[in-house]
Amino acid sequence: MKRYPTEYLQRAIMDARPWTPTALILRMSNLIPEIQPAFMDLVAVINDVPNPAEYLYKAIHEIWDTLPAYLRFVFRLAENLAPDFFVNAILRFVVNKLLVPYFLVVDEESYRKTKARYAKEGSNVILDIVGEEAHFPENAETYMQSYKYVIKTFGGKMAVKPSSLIPASEFEKNTYEQNKELLKEKFAELFTAAKESGTPITIDAEEYFKWRKLTEEAFFETVLDERFRTMKNEVGIALQTYRKDAFQSALKILEVARERKNPIRVRVVKGAYWGAEHEIAEKLGVPFPLFETQQETDDMFDLVITLLLKYRKHILVSPATHNAKHLAFAINESRGKYADFEFEVLTGMGESIRRALCTIGVPVSVYCPLIRKGGTPKEGMAYLIRRLDEVAKSSHVLKNV
Ligand SMILES: Cc1cc2nc3c(=O)[nH]c(=O)nc-3n(C[C@H](O)[C@H](O)[C@H](O)COP(=O)(O)OP(=O)(O)OC[C@H]3O[C@@H](n4cnc5c(N)ncnc54)[C@H](O)[C@@H]3O)c2cc1C
């Protein structure tokens, strides 16, 4: 079997970088990190404030002394010479017309184009309805209707967030058991629709304290239910390896897959809520359930991949990372058998990885957050900011997209 060292993949990923205008803007923005926080603040409110230019200049003046002379010159020039309506039009264009469609799928029409483009190069799409947690029953119902519409109409694969299924207003009032029963009912509703259309569904992993135990228990009990036992790789769950107890969860998933006698898809991720979990643990005064160093998270990632790849009869492993070190590790561990193995990357973030992997014949699916039917780009802003933040701060090889 051909072995793929990290450096080889790193080079392949760099060579496969996209050269679209948006990718170039992102690369350039990495060269001027001083203004990234101000720009990110602006993105959050761009469609709410009447004069984004004024908002941006105000934020820039707060960090004026930290800016290099050439940036001060550019901003002074823009502020004094360019009319606000012109700067506003450019800022809104960059955010709404370039960045939003780069990281998100904005409507049904773009979905079809995106799916066709990826299919041409041998990749599938995984759709996620973008948005924040459901606050009230009507929000959860809108999510459920959108999921069912997508499952029935779109084809491809789906990702579902538990926080979109139980409204926060109800969650707080219910006991743990009531929430579990409710979540199981929602999973059953979705799995029934998925079974009818043959759409694979993966349950996303969310915050540890609120969702970890509830999601896993509800998922295990639902996939063991007689109605869904025969579903093979159409049911899946994400597993975060920044959790100290990630290995125990991997073993439990394996046990459940064996018991149901049909495989489960596992998306292995590192975890996206580290900062928030830290704050919660401090507030609650409880031990921190996540690793404190990236190295420990990375080691657990490789350990879980090694374990799950050993049991491919029971598990379809999907490493989801933008880090070349883990890509090389997982490819080598898979020993060239790619039939029941696939990577997952985020649209926009993982474009160059997807291309690099496609060239060596490794399957990749692309996770695409979709703005629901009738929704607005505003619903995708929090997601967009998380991605921009990752591009700006992350230590991984794709720092410059
Ligand atoms: C297709 C796809 C689906 C995803 N789905 C989910 C999901 O369902 N749930 C979810 O939570 N995340 C999800 N993520 C996000 C994922 O968890 C990571 O946050 C993101 O991919 C960055 O990790 P990396 O390996 O790509 O980058 P890297 O830069 O190699 O790793 C960054 C990650 O390392 C970890 N880390 C950093 N510093 C520390 C520290 N001090 N201590 C411990 N750990 C640390 C964090 O998890 C951080 O996100 C998904 C990612 C992809 C690509």
The ligand as an ORCA input file, in Angstrom:
! r2SCAN-3c Opt
* xyz 0 1
  C     -17.404     18.060      8.353
  C     -17.251     18.568      9.744
  C     -18.284     18.364     10.649
  C     -18.147     18.828     11.964
  N     -19.128     18.551     12.887
  C     -18.954     18.897     14.187
  C     -19.876     18.507     15.182
  O     -20.884     17.833     14.943
  N     -19.651     18.910     16.471
  C     -18.531     19.636     16.820
  O     -18.356     19.947     18.013
  N     -17.640     20.020     15.885
  C     -17.820     19.678     14.589
  N     -16.873     20.051     13.652
  C     -15.798     21.013     14.025
  C     -14.583     20.271     14.614
  O     -14.931     19.755     15.878
  C     -13.365     21.200     14.798
  O     -13.704     22.274     15.615
  C     -12.806     21.778     13.531
  O     -12.872     20.867     12.473
  C     -11.324     22.157     13.754
  O     -10.561     20.989     13.970
  P      -9.412     20.550     12.929
  O      -8.957     19.184     13.263
  O      -9.959     20.738     11.570
  O      -8.298     21.662     13.167
  P      -7.069     21.734     14.202
  O      -6.581     23.143     14.122
  O      -6.108     20.634     13.949
  O      -7.702     21.489     15.633
  C      -8.414     22.498     16.306
  C      -9.231     21.784     17.363
  O      -8.374     21.239     18.390
  C      -9.020     21.285     19.631
  N      -8.228     22.118     20.572
  C      -7.633     23.310     20.312
  N      -7.030     23.789     21.418
  C      -7.264     22.883     22.398
  C      -6.913     22.807     23.791
  N      -6.199     23.776     24.405
  N      -7.320     21.727     24.491
  C      -8.035     20.735     23.917
  N      -8.377     20.749     22.618
  C      -8.013     21.815     21.875
  C     -10.394     21.929     19.418
  O     -11.343     20.895     19.266
  C     -10.189     22.701     18.111
  O     -11.407     22.852     17.388
  C     -16.985     19.564     12.363
  C     -15.954     19.748     11.433
  C     -16.060     19.250     10.154
  C     -14.920     19.433      9.214
*
